[in-house]
Amino acid sequence: MPDSEYRDIRKLDLFSQMADAHFTALMRGAYVQNFPAQIELITEGEPSDFLHIVLSGSVDLFSAWNGRDTSMATVRPISTFILAATIKDAPYLMSARTLEKSRIALIPSQDVRAIFDADSNFARAIVTELAQCYRSVIKSQKDLKLRTSLERLANYLLRQQKRAGGRAVFELDFEKRRLASVLGTTPENLSRAFKGLQPYGVTVTGSRITIGNQGDLERFAKPNPLIDDFSM
């Protein structure tokens, strides 16, 4: 593994406070691999053999049942997935595929569990990250159960706008069919929802979004940090 990627992983909150010897031992069995777009990295139900770290690119976490599938989350650099399965030595509850050319570090799960037992700072960091993941799941459930599809879309666009630096014009970060899956709706309903936001100043041209009236959209969406702020 190149020194630059080694240092990038070391800076992650999950690894930053652990002992040097333990981090070196953890990285000894790790390796980095490049994957093209649309490659399935893990499959739900399979044993969790590795902890994955996205170094570049992006990864779609998704699930399938009875001929249907849905996107659960997008993982971007530099972050891990799926930590809970690694710690519990349990099967993956989601599958993962690359959305674009991606560089992924793989750390053997048995090594992660061994260092978890040996390094209290690492164990504390894992508990903190799992707690953050749990809180994110609760927020996603609140978004899905308390809001209409129109309200979910409005708040998604406000979050996306914030990630784009607050500009009035920005691009969706993935195709509309996948966005519909993330929002828990169908492509047809998503198209109707975009039209439903036109009175609040939202216009759509392909993947480009323009928010013409920030105040109107925010008054309709009623963004709430207890639902929309995934950093807390």
Secondary structure, 3 states (H helix, E strand, C coil): CCHHHHHHHHHCCCCCCCCHHHHHHHHHCCEEEEECCCCEEECCCCECCEEEEEEECCEEEEEEECCEEEEEEEECCCEEECHHHHHHCCECCCEEEECCCEEEEEEEHHHHHHHHHHCHHHHHHHHHHHHHHHHHHHHHHHHHHHCCHHHHHHHHHHHHHHHCCCCCEEECCCCHHHHHHHCCCCHHHHHHHHHHCHHHCEEEECCEEEECCHHHHHHHHCCCHHHHCCCC
